[in-house]
Amino acid sequence: MPKFDKPIWLTNYSINKISMKTEILPKNENDALQKEIISKIRDYINYKNLEPGDKLPSERKLSESFEVSRSNVREAIQTLEYYGLLKSKPQSGTFVADIGSVALNGMITDILRLEKPDFKSLVETRILLELKTVRLAALRRTKEELKEIEEALEAYSKKVMNGEDAVQEDLLFHLAIAKASGNSTINTFMLTITPEIITNFAKYHVCDKNIAFIGIQEHRDIYEAIKNQDPQLAKEKMKVHFKMLYQYCYNIKD
């Protein structure tokens, strides 16, 4: 089996996507400020009776009105764009999306109530998603996508064998499977939760050397099941792979 120093598609696609999602979602240190700005944008839309397609003031004007920086306003707008409530058009400005006022207000209220997901919730979500994606990948993967999974597997194996941290390579292997599932929504959701998982893996020291070495064979078993287009076996091998992580998750002391 050929060796790969860096899986090119993962570097150019997944890591850029991960960075993008990290930039879009509100960060811990300014979460309260972002929610305040989002609330003010909602109040402005309601006060001015803006309808779908109506234009918002420029970032400069909003920042002056809200007495915050333009970068703070931009981040709040990006968050609302992420949830499909605003649309920005180059050289034109930011517009209210094609959604009614009742739905828009309800969704913004929900956004303001959102709390940072804890590690256990992220792991549970990841497990539920991946037991489905691995089955779909086994059924739908193309030769090119299988090659991408193989590249990710080899990148992970190389890091572990060299005694290096391979948390990112581990997750990129799973992102390759999500991509091969042929479900763009699942793929996007995986990209959304991945940065937080990477952060918490490092924080809680989930992967010690023994687990990482075991992971090489577990990854290879998953890869072989996908290669042979056996969805049931792929799911079973993914369950085995997640067993220790799931147990670890529920032994965490908050």
Salt bridges, closest charged atoms under 4 A:
ASP5 OD1 - LYS158 NZ 2.42
ASP31 OD2 - LYS35 NZ 3.71
GLU36 OE2 - LYS40 NZ 3.33
ASP43 OD1 - ARG42 NE 3.59
GLU59 OE1 - ARG74 NE 3.14
GLU64 OE2 - ARG60 NH1 3.27
GLU75 OE2 - LYS27 NZ 3.97
ASP110 OD1 - ARG113 NH1 3.97
GLU130 OE2 - ARG126 NE 2.67
GLU130 OE1 - HIS174 ND1 2.57
GLU148 OE1 - LYS179 NZ 3.06
GLU150 OE1 - LYS147 NZ 3.61
GLU154 OE1 - LYS3 NZ 3.26
GLU154 OE2 - ARG220 NH1 3.65
GLU169 OE2 - LYS159 NZ 2.89
ASP170 OD1 - HIS174 NE2 3.38
ASP170 OD1 - HIS219 NE2 2.83
ASP170 OD1 - HIS241 NE2 3.94
GLU196 OE2 - LYS116 NZ 2.41
GLU218 OE1 - HIS241 ND1 2.70
ASP254 OD2 - LYS120 NZ 3.66
